[in-house]
Amino acid sequence: MSTGIERESGSDPRFAEPYRALVRPEGARFIEVLDQRELPHAVVTKRVTDVDAATAAIRDMVVRGAPLIGAVGAYGLALALDADASDAALERAHAKLDAARPTAVNLRWALDRVLARVAPLPVSRRADAAWCEADAIRDEDVAINAAIGRYGLELLRALGGEGRAVDVMTHCNAGALATCGFGTATAPIFLAHDEGLPLHVIVSETRPRLQGANLTAWEMASRDIPHTLIVDSASGLLMRRGEVDIVIVGADRVAANGDVCNKIGTYDKALAAADNSIPFYVALPSPTIDWNAVSGDAIPIEARAMDEVLTIAGASASGERVAVAIAGRGTNARNFAFDVTPARLVTGYVTERGIARNAAELHALFADRGN
Ligand code: MRU
């Protein structure tokens, strides 16, 4: 029986530099994704051919990052409708995909968008319309990344000068691997590097899933961008020493009052940045804004398995994947995947429509939104 998810090892040129986290080959009724759990040790692609596989890819973090899981969710609905486009199947698939991960609002946003597009149509036309809508979500994300990159680039240019490298700190992975394009927080970094602005990126490892060490560092290395990996708890020290010019992070959900939910550890960085008068920016695609969440308190924080904290996983010298225990038997752990940074600690939100300095400016930028 097909699992709907097939594994192919090796280097697929479509994921070569510039790599893509998600590909829908022309006209295909499936998608291919990079298995991010394998990076940086191997480049492995998976073919996702049904809704269960799409759900599993999101739930098991084959794909991750708010914009990317939104796009994969949208394609997951299209896959579901290829099998059965009835009202009941549509509702079931929406609920299944929506339950895959709770925090990043892009998933619900994308699912609702596809649902709204296809529900009024006759059953026979729904699947094609869902594939079109998923493609549109993917393509818009690419354009959003580019616009965030252009606005964020101005911030980096303003900090540069006299040949000195701008020290940019980021957290987790808000890069190409988290999106359909070339990232949110990384987009300004990639553009600045491409135009020759000297940069040095400080990447925090992002325990427990190590998105910084495994993914962001890999993205920087594959573009030859000077970067240094630090443990999460070293951020404050570097800021106090004057070794950080700017912090740019992504977001999984931003509340209407500007509170930012992002990878666990983001709040600590924002506090240290404020204490050291270092600008703290959030790269924010508009589908990540939850206009219905009054504040960060309304955002569900994903709690993950304690094993992720009690062990650490990597590759041995021979390339074999290993996970080792880092705490003795009898120790419990709590594993919060995200935290909330209060709006007062945010210097600005870099969106596809420009930079907002506060929630009021964010509302003004998106005054024409539909909800
Ligand atoms: O748990 P993940 O890897 O899906 O979380 C992703 C993040 O929190 C990223 O830092 C990011 O800012 C949001 S996606 C651009």
Residues whose N, C-alpha, C, O or C-beta is under 5 A from the ligand:
A	BS01	MRU	R64 G65 A66 P67 H171 C172 N173 A174 A178 T184 Q211 V249 G250 A251 D252 N262 K263
